[in-house]
């Protein structure tokens, strides 16, 4: 029931085109239909697939936006963290 109430509230907020809503969620179902999804991580990721230590540095001062897009576009990236 709580997931239903969260989704209902989000749907009501989306009706106003002059509003930007930031939602922080752990459940995919909560953000699945968002216009843009930002995936955050405290680990820096490079654009190449090398497995050296520089690709996985931990940032103790905040998070990086490591992916962004719609649910469908993020799911197409099989190497992305969102896909996991």
Number of C-alpha atoms within 10 A of each C-alpha: 5 7 11 10 10 11 14 11 11 16 13 9 13 14 9 10 7 7 9 9 11 9 12 10 9 8 9 10 10 16 18 13 13 17 10 12 20 18 16 16 16 16 17 16 17 13 7 7 9 9 9 8 7 11 15 13 13 14 12 8 7 10 14 15 13 18 16 14 14 15 18 11 11 19 15 11 12 10 11 13 14 19 13 7
